């Protein structure tokens, strides 16, 4: 499997009683497909997987497969503290015939590179599907390094891509120059232009939940058209949103962005809380300006 384009880590809408709203979730998936995203990830950080039970995660993945069918690739997240739990999520992905799985480092345990590789290989064996690795040391406490990559790629051909979310350009440089069998996907939003310049052909971006066309426009400019002058203009227009999202209430902001786009995302699960009214107004202003500017750049009407 080749990862190319915009891959959206979908939100998980909640009903008023706090339960997962499957009908609203289906509407989110249809919105994304209609907008032209290239793939959808279920069970990622933006989907609040850490706040879901095992039963909820498996059911949500199965429902996503039912709604999406074969229209776009479906990638299932396997993140968990215990390797045994990640293995079960991988088995669930295999059972619903997912197109790929997302495999990160188990949080809190702080495994060595060899231990982390053993974890990833155990998850891989359970699914037998293409793997997009997920390097996010800010959340997981450890970073995937050379020993890790050499171990997993020598043991299995399924490790075909990585969502690189360290924020370290040195990590991007290492992957792009030393590990040519792993497709690098941007996982640090305000570095998307740098990732594309270094040959990345995909972007896993939470903001595409509610402004997918603007994210697709940047991908189109940089990857398809090779027009980095245009890409820089689009990226400049997107930077205020990137800054807002990194202000400390990431998932809440993504969900409110979805509400602004006409979806029914509901709230967030504890321990997170909602945006306040001032934050909501500020996000609305940022999104409105971004959409107007990008529309002008790509020649569309605002």
C-alpha positions as CSV (number, residue, x, y, z in Angstrom):
1,X,0.0,0.0,0.0
2,X,1.2,3.5,-0.9
3,X,0.2,6.3,1.4
4,X,-0.5,9.3,-0.8
5,X,-2.6,12.3,-0.1
6,X,-4.6,13.6,3.0
7,X,-5.4,11.0,5.7
8,X,-7.8,12.2,8.3
9,X,-7.7,10.9,11.8
10,X,-11.4,11.1,12.3
11,X,-13.1,12.5,15.4
12,X,-15.5,10.4,17.4
13,X,-18.8,12.3,17.9
14,X,-20.5,11.9,21.3
15,X,-24.2,12.1,22.1
16,X,-25.6,14.2,25.0
17,X,-25.3,11.2,27.4
18,X,-21.6,10.8,26.6
19,X,-22.0,7.7,24.5
20,X,-20.6,7.4,21.0
21,X,-23.0,8.8,18.4
22,X,-22.7,6.3,15.5
23,X,-25.1,8.2,13.3
24,X,-23.1,11.5,13.7
25,X,-19.9,9.5,13.1
26,X,-21.3,8.2,9.8
27,X,-22.0,11.8,8.8
28,X,-18.4,12.7,9.6
29,X,-17.1,9.9,7.4
30,X,-19.4,10.9,4.5
31,X,-18.3,14.6,4.9
32,X,-14.7,13.5,4.6
33,X,-15.2,11.2,1.6
34,X,-17.3,13.9,-0.2
35,X,-14.5,16.4,0.4
36,X,-12.0,14.2,-1.3
37,X,-9.7,13.0,1.5
38,X,-7.5,10.1,0.4
39,X,-7.9,7.9,3.5
40,X,-9.4,7.8,7.0
41,X,-7.8,6.7,10.3
42,X,-10.0,5.4,13.1
43,X,-8.7,5.1,16.7
44,X,-6.1,7.8,16.5
45,X,-5.3,10.5,19.1
46,X,-7.8,12.9,17.6
47,X,-10.5,10.2,17.8
48,X,-9.9,10.0,21.6
49,X,-9.1,6.3,21.5
50,X,-7.5,6.6,25.0
51,X,-10.9,7.4,26.5
52,X,-12.8,4.5,24.8
53,X,-13.4,1.0,26.0
54,X,-12.1,-2.0,24.0
55,X,-15.6,-2.8,22.9
56,X,-16.3,0.8,21.8
57,X,-13.1,0.8,19.7
58,X,-13.8,-2.5,18.0
59,X,-17.4,-1.5,17.3
60,X,-16.4,1.9,15.9
61,X,-13.9,0.3,13.5
62,X,-16.4,-2.2,12.3
63,X,-19.0,0.6,11.7
64,X,-16.4,2.7,9.8
65,X,-15.7,-0.3,7.5
66,X,-19.5,-0.6,6.9
67,X,-20.0,3.1,6.1
68,X,-16.8,3.6,4.1
69,X,-16.8,0.3,2.2
70,X,-14.0,0.4,-0.3
71,X,-14.3,4.1,-1.3
72,X,-11.2,5.2,0.5
73,X,-8.5,3.3,2.5
74,X,-9.4,2.6,6.2
75,X,-6.5,2.6,8.7
76,X,-7.2,1.3,12.3
77,X,-5.2,2.6,15.2
78,X,-3.8,0.0,17.6
79,X,-2.5,2.3,20.3
80,X,-2.6,0.9,23.9
81,X,-0.5,0.7,27.1
82,X,-0.3,-3.1,26.9
83,X,1.1,-4.9,23.9
84,X,-1.6,-7.5,24.4
85,X,-4.3,-4.9,23.9
86,X,-2.7,-3.5,20.8
87,X,-2.6,-7.1,19.4
88,X,-6.3,-7.4,20.0
89,X,-7.0,-4.2,18.1
90,X,-4.8,-5.5,15.3
91,X,-6.8,-8.7,15.2
92,X,-9.9,-6.6,15.0
93,X,-8.5,-4.6,12.1
94,X,-7.8,-7.8,10.3
95,X,-11.3,-9.2,11.0
96,X,-12.9,-6.2,9.3
97,X,-10.4,-6.2,6.4
98,X,-8.9,-2.9,7.2
99,X,-6.5,-1.6,4.6
100,X,-3.7,-0.9,7.1
101,X,-3.0,-0.4,10.8
102,X,-1.4,2.5,12.7
103,X,1.2,1.3,15.2
104,X,2.7,3.6,17.8
105,X,4.9,3.1,20.9
106,X,3.1,2.0,24.0
107,X,2.9,5.0,26.4
108,X,4.2,5.3,29.9
109,X,6.3,2.1,29.9
110,X,9.3,3.8,28.2
111,X,10.5,0.7,26.3
112,X,14.0,0.5,24.8
113,X,14.3,0.6,21.1
114,X,14.6,-3.2,21.0
115,X,11.6,-3.6,23.3
116,X,9.6,-1.1,21.2
117,X,10.5,-3.0,18.0
118,X,9.3,-6.3,19.7
119,X,6.0,-4.6,20.5
120,X,5.6,-3.3,16.9
121,X,6.4,-6.8,15.4
122,X,3.9,-8.5,17.7
123,X,1.2,-6.1,16.6
124,X,2.2,-6.7,12.9
125,X,2.1,-10.4,13.3
126,X,-1.5,-10.2,14.6
127,X,-2.8,-8.3,11.6
128,X,-0.6,-9.1,8.6
129,X,-1.6,-5.8,7.1
130,X,0.4,-2.8,5.9
131,X,1.7,-0.8,8.8
132,X,1.9,3.0,9.2
133,X,4.2,3.5,12.2
134,X,3.4,6.5,14.5
135,X,6.3,8.2,16.2
136,X,4.9,10.7,18.8
137,X,7.5,11.0,21.6
138,X,5.6,14.0,23.1
139,X,2.8,11.7,24.0
140,X,4.5,8.3,24.3
141,X,7.7,9.3,26.1
142,X,10.1,7.5,23.7
143,X,11.1,8.1,20.1
144,X,11.6,5.6,17.3
145,X,15.3,5.6,16.3
146,X,17.7,3.9,13.9
147,X,17.8,0.6,15.9
148,X,14.0,0.4,15.9
149,X,13.7,1.0,12.2
150,X,16.4,-1.4,11.3
151,X,14.9,-4.1,13.4
152,X,11.3,-3.9,12.2
153,X,12.1,-3.4,8.5
154,X,14.5,-6.3,8.5
155,X,11.9,-8.6,10.1
156,X,8.8,-7.6,8.1
157,X,7.9,-6.0,4.8
158,X,4.7,-4.7,6.2
159,X,6.2,-1.5,7.7
160,X,5.7,0.7,4.7
161,X,5.1,4.2,6.2
162,X,5.4,6.4,9.3
163,X,3.5,9.3,10.7
164,X,6.4,11.3,12.0
165,X,5.2,13.5,14.9
166,X,8.3,14.3,16.8
167,X,8.6,17.8,15.6
168,X,12.3,17.3,15.1
169,X,13.5,18.0,11.5
170,X,16.6,15.9,12.2
171,X,14.3,12.9,12.5
172,X,12.7,13.8,9.2
173,X,16.1,14.1,7.6
174,X,17.2,10.7,8.9
175,X,14.1,8.9,7.7
176,X,14.2,10.6,4.2
177,X,17.9,9.8,3.7
178,X,18.4,6.5,5.4
179,X,15.2,4.5,5.3
180,X,13.9,4.7,1.8
181,X,11.5,1.7,2.2
182,X,9.4,3.7,4.7
183,X,7.2,6.4,3.2
184,X,7.3,9.4,5.4
185,X,4.0,11.1,6.2
186,X,3.7,14.5,7.9
187,X,2.5,14.2,11.4
188,X,3.6,17.6,12.6
189,X,1.2,20.1,11.0
190,X,3.2,23.3,10.9
191,X,6.1,21.4,9.2
192,X,4.0,20.1,6.3
193,X,5.8,22.2,3.8
194,X,9.2,20.9,5.0
195,X,7.9,17.3,4.8
196,X,6.7,17.7,1.3
197,X,10.0,19.3,0.3
198,X,11.8,16.2,1.6
199,X,9.6,13.9,-0.5
200,X,6.7,13.1,1.8
201,X,3.6,12.3,-0.2
202,X,1.0,12.1,2.6
203,X,-0.1,14.2,5.5
204,X,-2.1,12.8,8.5
205,X,-3.8,16.0,9.6
206,X,-6.4,16.5,12.3
207,X,-7.6,19.8,10.9
208,X,-8.8,18.0,7.8
209,X,-11.7,16.9,9.9
210,X,-13.4,20.3,9.3
211,X,-11.4,22.0,6.5
212,X,-10.3,19.1,4.3
213,X,-10.3,21.0,1.0
214,X,-7.7,23.5,2.3
215,X,-5.4,20.7,3.4
216,X,-5.9,19.0,0.1
217,X,-5.0,22.3,-1.6
218,X,-1.6,22.3,0.1
219,X,-1.0,18.7,-0.9
220,X,-2.0,19.4,-4.5
221,X,0.3,22.4,-4.7
222,X,3.4,20.8,-3.2
223,X,3.1,17.1,-4.1
224,X,1.1,17.0,-7.3
225,X,1.9,20.3,-9.0
226,X,5.4,20.8,-7.4
227,X,4.5,24.5,-7.0
228,X,6.1,25.4,-3.7
229,X,5.6,29.1,-4.2
230,X,1.9,28.4,-4.2
231,X,2.4,26.0,-1.3
232,X,4.1,28.5,0.8
233,X,1.2,31.0,0.3
234,X,-1.3,28.3,1.4
235,X,0.9,27.3,4.3
236,X,1.2,30.9,5.4
237,X,-2.6,31.2,5.4
238,X,-2.9,28.0,7.5
239,X,-0.3,29.0,10.2
240,X,-2.7,30.9,12.4
241,X,-4.8,27.7,12.7
242,X,-1.8,25.6,13.4
243,X,-0.8,28.0,16.2
244,X,-4.4,27.9,17.6
245,X,-4.5,24.1,17.6
246,X,-1.3,23.9,19.5
247,X,-2.6,26.2,22.2
248,X,-3.4,23.4,24.6
249,X,-6.9,22.3,23.7
250,X,-6.2,20.3,20.5
251,X,-9.1,17.8,20.4
252,X,-11.6,20.3,21.7
253,X,-10.6,22.7,18.9
254,X,-10.9,20.1,16.2
255,X,-14.3,19.1,17.5
256,X,-15.5,22.7,17.6
257,X,-14.2,23.2,14.1
258,X,-16.4,20.3,13.0
259,X,-19.3,22.0,14.6
260,X,-18.6,25.1,12.7
261,X,-18.6,23.0,9.5
262,X,-22.1,21.8,10.3
263,X,-21.4,18.4,11.9
264,X,-22.5,17.2,15.3
265,X,-19.3,16.3,17.1
266,X,-20.7,16.5,20.6
267,X,-18.3,17.1,23.5
268,X,-15.1,15.5,24.7
269,X,-14.6,12.8,27.3
270,X,-12.9,13.5,30.6
271,X,-10.4,14.6,31.5
272,X,-10.7,17.1,28.7
273,X,-13.1,20.0,28.9
274,X,-14.8,22.3,26.3
275,X,-13.5,25.5,24.7
276,X,-14.8,28.6,26.4
277,X,-16.9,31.2,24.4
278,X,-13.9,33.4,23.7
279,X,-11.9,30.5,22.3
280,X,-14.8,29.5,20.1
281,X,-15.1,33.0,18.7
282,X,-11.3,33.1,18.0
283,X,-11.3,29.8,16.3
284,X,-14.3,30.9,14.1
285,X,-12.4,34.0,13.0
286,X,-9.2,32.0,12.3
287,X,-11.1,29.5,10.2
288,X,-13.1,32.1,8.3
289,X,-9.9,34.1,7.3
290,X,-8.1,30.9,6.4
291,X,-10.8,29.7,4.1
292,X,-11.1,33.1,2.4
293,X,-7.4,33.4,1.8
294,X,-6.9,29.8,0.5
295,X,-9.9,30.1,-1.8
296,X,-8.3,33.2,-3.3
297,X,-5.0,31.4,-3.8
298,X,-6.5,28.4,-5.6
299,X,-8.7,30.6,-7.7
300,X,-12.0,29.7,-6.1
301,X,-14.7,32.0,-4.8
302,X,-14.6,32.7,-1.1
